[in-house]
Amino acid sequence: MLTDVWPLFGLTIRTPRLELRLPREEELVELAQLAGTGVHEPGERPFLTPWTEGSAEERSRSVLQGHWDRLGAWEVDDWRLGLGVFEGDRPVGVVTVRATDFPVVREVATTSWLGLAHHRRGLGTQAREAALSLAFDHLGAEAALTEVFQDNAASQGVSRKLGYEHDGISRDARGDEVLVSDRLRLTRSGWQSRPRPEVTVDGLAQCRSFFGG
């Protein structure tokens, strides 16, 4: 079985509304096509990733390539876990948890996207909570980081709601333009001090070595 060779495929995180796990191939195609149809309103640019550039087919292929690249390049000291977010059997987006030198630094960073049709339903918040529960409650993270454009009100709101605090800024180039993001940090104590939905994690014991455990 696939999980015998790559046990990360057995890792599953569940919340009252969602399930997060590595997608199988057909599910990955569905997620890629969902991204191709749009992850934010036309005319906006809330992410550094150029989601509105190219055709829908090109954006879909980029999702496939990125997913395969992350799995193929996995190392204990440098990993990116791109989890499909499912509402029932329906894929609605992706949450990625990544870390460098996690066994020593004990910090993760998160990014996420939802198909445009699934915005403003509270799914993004609960998906992030699921990923944070994996990091803090099961992997022993001490902090979680994220970077958000200063004018991305929706993502800023989710991060503040979950207890992230300002941790400086970052500057990135997009062509000749400088993009400024707020760097936000959520500590273990901040995570533990806030109410959150019940989250269950299955299959971690079999793949804990992938995270240096």
Solvent accessible surface area in square Angstrom, and as a share of the most:
residue,aa,sasa,rsa
1,M,180,0.80
2,L,88,0.44
3,T,36,0.21
4,D,111,0.57
5,V,122,0.70
6,W,70,0.25
7,P,19,0.12
8,L,0,0.00
9,F,26,0.11
10,G,30,0.29
11,L,0,0.00
12,T,14,0.08
13,I,0,0.00
14,R,97,0.35
15,T,16,0.09
16,P,95,0.59
17,R,98,0.36
18,L,5,0.03
19,E,43,0.19
20,L,0,0.00
21,R,44,0.16
22,L,1,0.00
23,P,4,0.03
24,R,101,0.37
25,E,102,0.46
26,E,130,0.58
27,E,37,0.17
28,L,3,0.02
29,V,57,0.32
30,E,83,0.37
31,L,0,0.00
32,A,1,0.01
33,Q,104,0.46
34,L,32,0.16
35,A,1,0.00
36,G,1,0.01
37,T,107,0.62
38,G,15,0.14
39,V,2,0.01
40,H,12,0.05
41,E,66,0.30
42,P,112,0.70
43,G,86,0.83
44,E,89,0.40
45,R,59,0.22
46,P,22,0.14
47,F,58,0.24
48,L,82,0.41
49,T,71,0.41
50,P,60,0.38
51,W,35,0.12
52,T,69,0.40
53,E,106,0.48
54,G,51,0.49
55,S,48,0.31
56,A,41,0.32
57,E,103,0.46
58,E,94,0.42
59,R,42,0.15
60,S,15,0.10
61,R,145,0.53
62,S,66,0.43
63,V,17,0.10
64,L,33,0.16
65,Q,122,0.54
66,G,24,0.23
67,H,10,0.04
68,W,121,0.42
69,D,95,0.49
70,R,57,0.21
71,L,26,0.13
72,G,72,0.69
73,A,64,0.49
74,W,23,0.08
75,E,108,0.48
76,V,58,0.33
77,D,76,0.39
78,D,79,0.41
79,W,4,0.01
80,R,118,0.43
81,L,0,0.00
82,G,4,0.04
83,L,0,0.00
84,G,0,0.00
85,V,0,0.00
86,F,0,0.00
87,E,35,0.15
88,G,63,0.61
89,D,141,0.73
90,R,121,0.44
91,P,12,0.08
92,V,0,0.00
93,G,0,0.00
94,V,15,0.08
95,V,1,0.01
96,T,13,0.07
97,V,0,0.00
98,R,74,0.27
99,A,7,0.05
100,T,84,0.49
101,D,63,0.33
102,F,2,0.01
103,P,47,0.30
104,V,127,0.73
105,V,76,0.43
106,R,71,0.26
107,E,43,0.19
108,V,3,0.02
109,A,17,0.13
110,T,3,0.02
111,T,72,0.42
112,S,45,0.29
113,W,26,0.09
114,L,22,0.11
115,G,0,0.00
116,L,54,0.27
117,A,87,0.68
118,H,14,0.06
119,H,50,0.22
120,R,207,0.76
121,R,90,0.33
122,G,41,0.39
123,L,0,0.00
124,G,27,0.26
125,T,19,0.11
126,Q,23,0.10
127,A,1,0.01
128,R,16,0.06
129,E,16,0.07
130,A,0,0.00
131,A,0,0.00
132,L,1,0.00
133,S,4,0.03
134,L,1,0.00
135,A,1,0.00
136,F,2,0.01
137,D,68,0.35
138,H,62,0.28
139,L,9,0.05
140,G,24,0.23
141,A,0,0.00
142,E,91,0.41
143,A,5,0.04
144,A,0,0.00
145,L,38,0.19
146,T,12,0.07
147,E,91,0.41
148,V,6,0.04
149,F,20,0.08
150,Q,99,0.44
151,D,124,0.64
152,N,17,0.09
153,A,82,0.63
154,A,79,0.61
155,S,29,0.19
156,Q,22,0.10
157,G,40,0.38
158,V,35,0.20
159,S,0,0.00
160,R,100,0.37
161,K,134,0.57
162,L,11,0.06
163,G,11,0.10
164,Y,6,0.02
165,E,123,0.55
166,H,104,0.47
167,D,46,0.24
168,G,25,0.24
169,I,82,0.42
170,S,21,0.14
171,R,159,0.58
172,D,47,0.24
173,A,85,0.66
174,R,70,0.26
175,G,73,0.70
176,D,160,0.83
177,E,81,0.36
178,V,79,0.45
179,L,18,0.09
180,V,47,0.27
181,S,5,0.03
182,D,15,0.08
183,R,80,0.29
184,L,0,0.00
185,R,70,0.25
186,L,1,0.00
187,T,57,0.33
188,R,61,0.22
189,S,81,0.52
190,G,20,0.20
191,W,8,0.03
192,Q,99,0.44
193,S,87,0.56
194,R,109,0.40
195,P,130,0.82
196,R,89,0.33
197,P,36,0.23
198,E,134,0.60
199,V,28,0.16
200,T,61,0.36
201,V,24,0.14
202,D,70,0.36
203,G,25,0.24
204,L,11,0.06
205,A,87,0.67
206,Q,129,0.57
207,C,0,0.00
208,R,89,0.32
209,S,73,0.47
210,F,34,0.14
211,F,4,0.02
212,G,37,0.36
213,G,73,0.70
